[in-house]
Amino acid sequence: MSERTDRLRAALEQAAGRVVITGHDAPDVDSLAGCVLMRALADFWGIAAQIVTMTRADEQAMDVMAKFGFDAEGWRGEIDESDSLVLIDHHQPLHGGSVVAVIDHHPTACPPNAQYVQIEGSGASTLMVLNLMKEAGMQPDTKQRALAVTALYLDTIALRSAKIPPEEVVWGRQEARALGLDENWLEREGMGLEDMTRPAHELAMLGRKVYTFAGRRVLSTYVQTDAMTEELLAQILDILKEEIAREQAALWVFIVQDPAKGRTSEYDIAPDGTVREIAYDFLASRGKNVMPRVEREMMEGV
């Protein structure tokens, strides 16, 4: 055991009501895989906990979790105000309950007030949980290790994102080979190039997340593609100008990731319809690069 696993265990053991492990809305592979490993760690400690997701997982997560033998839709349920929450891959509670623990890799200037908070730079929250399992004296099995590797590849654009530390790149490749995983599949899934023949309104809403900065609501969506056109981008931005008005949000951040060129374009849409474009000459991470800057700007404007 380590000092932090002692604190995490104490937070779960002292929790009132149900211990609910939950990811962010429209959970991705990292969010769900992290929940699976966190529940395994709670089981190891003899603590009853269950995974609950309030919204449907994204398409890739549904497919990948099924590949590992999990029915992601089976985790759909309700969160009650009396529940004690363990937040994985996010740090802002969205659906009630009391937060007792947070394990997240998205930097924030305003960490939550909970008994256990672990927010640190990592390519995947699932890898953070895997390391906690090891620190607690638990030996992760082959499936759990494979889940962590898969989450790492898929959450970092196949180990290319700016958010992944160099040592995790090395670990991911070595572990994939040690486990005999299909590295070509991991590369393809990690690159996640979107089918750009989909309707513009669908592309505009991919990867939707909601944030609250300085009491103001910020929405963000993104698409990974090497085939964005000026015409299609204009259609998407027009759609989001309508959506931000309907949502009554303070900002909508739309991100275009181009893994082929290793570049990112960010479009910040204001309620009045104006758009600010920010170009990155690398694959900027929404969690590490984009939203922390948005949060700082929101805080400075208060």
Residue pairs with C-beta under 8 A, 6 or more apart in sequence:
1 9
1 135
1 136
1 137
2 135
2 136
4 116
4 118
4 132
4 135
5 132
5 135
5 136
7 115
7 116
8 101
8 116
8 118
8 132
9 45
9 47
9 136
10 115
11 100
11 101
11 114
11 115
11 116
12 19
12 42
12 45
12 47
12 49
12 84
12 86
12 100
12 101
13 45
13 47
14 100
14 115
15 84
15 100
16 82
16 84
16 98
17 80
17 82
17 83
17 84
18 50
18 80
18 82
18 83
18 84
19 42
19 47
19 48
19 49
19 50
19 83
19 84
19 86
19 100
20 49
20 50
20 51
20 52
20 79
20 83
20 84
20 85
20 86
20 97
21 35
21 38
21 39
21 42
21 49
21 50
21 51
21 52
21 85
21 86
21 88
22 35
22 51
22 52
22 53
22 54
22 79
22 85
22 86
22 87
22 88
22 95
23 31
23 32
23 34
23 35
23 53
23 87
23 88
23 89
23 90
24 31
24 89
24 90
24 94
24 209
25 54
25 55
25 94
25 208
25 209
25 210
26 55
26 56
26 57
26 58
26 207
26 208
26 209
27 35
27 53
27 55
27 57
27 58
27 61
27 72
27 89
28 57
28 58
28 60
28 61
28 89
28 154
28 155
28 207
29 60
29 61
29 64
29 65
29 150
29 151
29 154
29 155
30 89
30 124
30 125
30 126
30 151
30 152
30 154
30 155
31 61
31 88
31 89
31 90
31 125
32 51
32 53
32 57
32 61
32 65
32 70
32 72
32 75
33 65
33 124
33 126
33 147
33 148
33 150
33 151
34 88
34 89
34 103
34 124
34 125
34 126
34 128
34 129
34 151
35 51
35 53
35 75
35 88
36 51
36 70
36 144
36 147
37 126
37 129
37 130
37 133
37 140
37 144
37 147
37 148
38 49
38 86
38 88
38 103
38 129
39 49
39 50
39 51
40 133
40 138
40 144
41 129
41 132
41 133
41 136
41 138
42 48
42 49
43 49
44 133
44 136
44 138
45 136
49 86
51 75
52 75
52 76
52 77
52 78
52 79
52 83
53 72
53 75
53 76
53 77
54 76
54 77
54 78
54 79
54 94
54 95
55 76
56 62
56 73
56 76
57 65
57 72
57 73
58 207
60 154
60 189
60 192
61 72
62 72
62 73
64 150
64 154
64 189
65 71
65 72
66 72
68 143
68 146
68 147
68 150
69 143
79 85
79 95
79 96
79 97
80 96
80 97
81 96
81 97
81 98
82 97
83 96
83 97
83 98
84 97
84 98
84 99
84 100
85 93
85 97
85 98
85 99
85 100
85 101
86 100
86 101
86 102
86 103
87 93
87 99
87 101
87 102
87 103
87 104
87 112
88 103
88 104
88 125
88 129
89 103
89 104
89 105
89 106
89 125
90 104
90 106
91 102
91 104
91 106
91 108
91 111
91 112
91 117
91 119
92 112
92 211
92 212
93 99
93 112
94 210
99 112
99 114
100 114
100 115
100 116
101 114
101 115
101 116
101 117
102 111
102 112
102 114
102 116
102 117
102 118
102 119
103 118
103 125
103 128
103 129
103 132
104 118
104 119
104 125
105 119
105 120
105 121
105 122
105 123
105 124
105 125
105 128
105 163
105 287
105 288
106 119
106 287
106 288
106 291
106 292
107 119
107 121
107 287
107 288
107 292
108 119
108 292
108 295
109 292
109 295
109 296
109 299
110 213
110 295
110 299
111 117
111 119
118 128
118 132
120 128
121 163
121 165
121 288
122 128
122 163
122 164
122 165
122 168
123 152
123 155
123 156
123 159
123 161
123 163
123 164
123 165
123 168
123 169
123 172
124 148
124 151
124 152
124 155
124 156
124 168
125 151
126 147
126 148
126 151
126 152
127 148
127 151
127 152
127 168
127 171
129 148
130 140
130 144
130 145
130 148
133 140
133 144
134 140
140 148
142 179
145 175
145 179
146 179
146 181
148 175
149 172
149 175
149 176
149 179
149 181
149 186
150 181
150 186
150 189
152 159
152 164
152 168
152 172
153 159
153 172
153 176
153 186
153 187
153 189
153 190
154 186
154 189
154 190
154 192
155 161
156 163
156 164
156 190
157 190
157 191
157 192
157 224
157 257
157 259
157 283
158 186
158 187
158 189
158 190
158 191
158 259
159 168
159 169
159 172
159 173
159 190
160 190
160 259
160 262
160 283
161 283
161 285
161 288
162 282
162 283
162 284
162 285
162 288
162 289
163 285
163 287
163 288
163 289
173 183
176 183
176 186
177 183
191 224
191 259
192 224
192 259
193 224
193 225
193 226
193 227
193 259
194 203
194 206
194 223
194 224
194 225
196 203
196 225
196 227
196 228
196 232
200 232
200 235
200 236
200 239
201 239
203 223
203 232
203 236
204 221
204 236
204 239
204 240
204 243
204 254
205 221
205 243
206 221
206 222
206 223
207 220
207 221
207 222
207 223
207 286
208 219
208 220
208 221
209 219
209 220
209 221
209 286
210 217
210 218
210 219
211 217
211 218
211 219
211 220
211 291
211 294
211 295
212 218
213 250
213 294
213 295
213 298
213 299
214 298
214 299
214 301
214 302
215 302
216 249
216 250
216 251
216 298
217 247
217 248
217 249
217 250
218 249
218 250
218 251
218 252
218 253
218 291
218 294
218 298
219 243
219 244
219 247
219 249
219 251
219 252
219 253
220 252
220 253
220 254
220 255
220 286
220 290
220 291
221 240
221 252
221 253
221 254
221 255
222 254
222 255
222 256
222 257
222 286
223 255
223 256
223 257
224 257
224 258
224 259
225 256
225 257
225 258
226 258
226 259
226 260
226 261
228 256
228 258
233 256
236 254
237 254
237 267
237 269
237 275
240 252
240 254
240 267
240 269
241 269
241 273
243 252
244 251
244 252
244 269
244 270
244 271
245 271
248 271
249 271
250 271
250 298
251 268
251 269
251 270
251 271
251 294
251 298
252 268
252 269
253 266
253 267
253 268
253 269
253 286
253 290
253 291
253 294
254 266
254 267
254 269
255 264
255 265
255 266
255 267
255 284
255 286
255 290
256 264
256 265
256 266
256 267
257 264
257 283
257 284
258 264
258 265
259 283
262 281
262 282
262 283
263 279
263 280
263 281
263 282
263 283
264 279
264 280
264 282
264 283
264 284
265 277
265 278
265 279
265 280
266 277
266 278
266 279
266 280
266 284
266 290
267 275
267 276
267 277
267 278
268 275
268 276
268 277
268 278
268 294
269 275
270 276
280 289
284 290
